[in-house]
Amino acid sequence: MAVFTLARICQVNLFQPLLLEKHLPVADHGAVLSAMTVAEAVGSARTGWLRGRLSDTTVVTVLSVVMALTLAATTLSGGPGTILWLCVFAAAAGLAYPVQRNLINAAIPPTPYRATLLSVESIIDRGVCALVALAVGAYLAADRLDALLVHAAVGTCVLLLVVGVVLGRLRRDGERPAAGRT
């Protein structure tokens, strides 16, 4: 969910406000979006770079953190630095998408309810994006874009940490022998 939400919010809701805040001319926004699209395509074609070294769950987690931190890094950058960070963001998203899709496909077994479960996952992703978009609007109305980017990065990292702890406990609990069994 983090990858989808970060990518969607950045590319749909924050792209122009961020570039405008960095005083990049509107005429250049298309070129920046083109560079991001190329970076994302290169990333999605190169998922083997990370998958050979890390588990899919770790890859998606690390890339989610990278995406969050690159958005936060734009707060410290001028126009050219922001463009660079947005391209790193897009490359990380491109790397994450195929791996994330494989994780989702592996987690949802081929049952008669598979299409329904995939639809529910998509609805949840979009619902989270809608809630985040409300927050984005409030931050932008208050002229607090930098705070939004930092808070989004911190929130993403904290949520990923919580999910990691919960998954670790579930795995340990699943490995323990049931009470009364020998």
N, C-alpha and C positions, 0 to 999 in steps of 0.2 A: 504494500500500500504506500509506503514511503516514497519509493521510486516514482510511481505513477503520480502521486499527489505533488511531489516536488517538481517534476517535469511539467506537469499540466499547469500548475500555478505560475511557474517561471515563464513558460512559453506563451501562456494565454493572458494572465493577469498582470505580471510584473515586467514583462519584456520592455514595453515602451516606457512605462514610468521610470524604470531603472536607467534606461539609455538617456531619457530626457533629463533626469537628475544629474547625470554625468556630462550633460551639455553636448551630447552627440547629436548632430543634425538629423532631422527626421529623414532626410534624403539618404542617409547612411544606414538606416535601420534594416532595410532589405538586404544590404550586403552583410551585415552582422548576422541576420537570420540565416542567410545562405551559408556563411562560415560555420554556424552552429549545426546546420543540417548536414554539411559535409563531415564535421567532427563526429556527429552521431552515427552517420553511416559507416565511417571508418571503425568506430567503436563496435558497432553491431557485427561487423565482419570479422572482428578479431577477438571474439570471446574466448578462444582457446588460450590466449595469453594468460588469463587468470585461472581458468577452469582446470588446467593441468597442474596447478600448484595448490589450489584451495577448493574446499567443498563448495557446492552451489550456494548453500545457505550463507556461508562466510563471504563469498563473492558479492552476493546481493547486499549483505549487511555493510561490508566495507564500501561498496560503491554508493550506497545510500548516505553513508557518513561523508564520503568525498563530495557528493552532490550538495549536501547541506553546508559543508564547510566552504565550498567554492562560492555559494551564494553569500555567505557571511563575509568572505574575503573581498567581495565587490565593494563592501562598505569602506574598505581601506584603500581602494584603488581609484585612479582617475579613469578617464575614458578608455585609453588603450588597455589598461590593466583589467578593466571590467570586461572588455571584449575577450581578452585572453581567458579570464575566469569563466565566462559564459561558454566558451568553446571547450574548456576542460569539463565543465558541467555536462555539456551535450555529449561529449565522448564517454563520460561515465554512464550517462543514461543509455547510450547506445550499447555499451558493454553489458549493462544490467538487464535490458529488456529480454533478450533471448534466454538468459539464465533464469530470470524470474518466471518466464513463461514455462520453461521446463519444470521448475519447482511446482508451479501450480498444476501443471498437467500430471505430474507424479503424485501430487497430494490428493487429487480427485480421481478416484478409481473409475474405470469404465463400467458404469452402471446405467440403468435407464434414467437416472436422475442427474447424470453428468452435465447435460446442457443446462439444466435448472441451476445446479451448483455453480457452474461457470457464470451464468447470468447474475446470480446473487453476488458473486465475487465482484463482478463488474459494477453492479449497483452500489455495493459498499464503497468501492473506489471512488465512484462519482459522488456519492453522498459525502464522503470525507472531503473531497475537493470543494463541494458546495459550502460546507461549513468553514473550511479554510478561506474560501473566497469572501465570506462574510467578514472574517477577521482582516483579510487583506484590505477590504474596502474601508474598514474602520481605521486601520493604520495609515492608509493613503490619505483619507480625509483629515487626519490629524497631522499630516506631513511628517510621518515617522517611518519612512521606508527603511532606513538603516536599522532601526529598532526591530522592525518586522523581520528582516533578513537574519539578524543575530538571534532573535527569539525562535525563529523557525529552525535554525541550525541547532540551537540548544535543545529545543523540544524534540526534534528528530533524533538526536543522539540519546537523549534520556529515554524516549520511547523504545528505541532499538535496544538499549541496555536492559530495560524492563522485560522486553520480549525475550532477549537472550537468556536472562536469569530464569524466566518461567519455562522456556523450552529446555534449559539445562536440568531443571528440577523434574520436569515431566519425563525426560529421558532417564534420569537416575531412578525415579520411581518405577519406571517401566522395566528397568534392569534388575530390581530387587526381587528376590523370590517371594511368592505370596505367603502370607502368614499360615503356619500350620503345615506347609509343604517341606519336604526334606529332599 
